[in-house]
Amino acid sequence: MSSISVLSLHGVRVLGHATARQVGELYGLDPGDVQENLLDAEARGLARRPAYTDGSGWSMTDLGRRQGEQMLSDDLDAHGTRQNVVDGHGRFLPLNERLGPLMTRWQLRPTDDDPLVFNDHLDAGYDRAILRELDRLVAELGNVMAVLAAEVPRFGVHQPRMDAALAQAWDGDHRWVDSPEVAAVNLVWIQLHEDLLATLGITRGTEF
């Protein structure tokens, strides 16, 4: 498992903007330890937070992103896991292509007159059909993630969060499919993708 210092900084990148508590929850770390590491990262110009809010979340600087990627790259090489992660990323990409259209169908319910009508979620059958497809997609992702987590244990945090979000959606809380306000399937998927990109030093949008 990566060191606490690496996970503290990397967790901020994966979550996009996060408090020490949120990073701690992601990786099962003590928030106080995470905060100390992020304060150290701030002193080295790797992380920052708004000075005007005591409890504000952290974000990474450009220098932090570069150094973080280098630490993750060194870790792959030190443990001989690079090729297996590259292969896992390759298996992830076709699944990733399927997610976008599913999210569009979840958010929109086109009619003959208007292709951009928002889905009001009043048609339970329509929503269930999409959730079944999302179920299959997340299950396929689980096969990929099991292999990746065996190589790099921190990848193991994503699938349980996605499974839990999907269960909430099946229970009728539509937010857990795509809302940015909770750890929804779509948000966790984006965070997983960011984890892969950072680990392999790939710029988003240049994978194809």
Secondary structure as UniProt FT lines:
FT   HELIX           4..15
FT   HELIX           20..27
FT   HELIX           31..43
FT   TURN            44..45
FT   STRAND          47..48
FT   TURN            51..52
FT   TURN            54..55
FT   STRAND          58..60
FT   HELIX           62..79
FT   HELIX           82..107
FT   TURN            115..116
FT   HELIX           124..151
FT   HELIX           153..157
FT   HELIX           158..170
FT   TURN            171..172
FT   HELIX           175..178
FT   TURN            180..183
FT   HELIX           185..200
FT   TURN            204..205
//
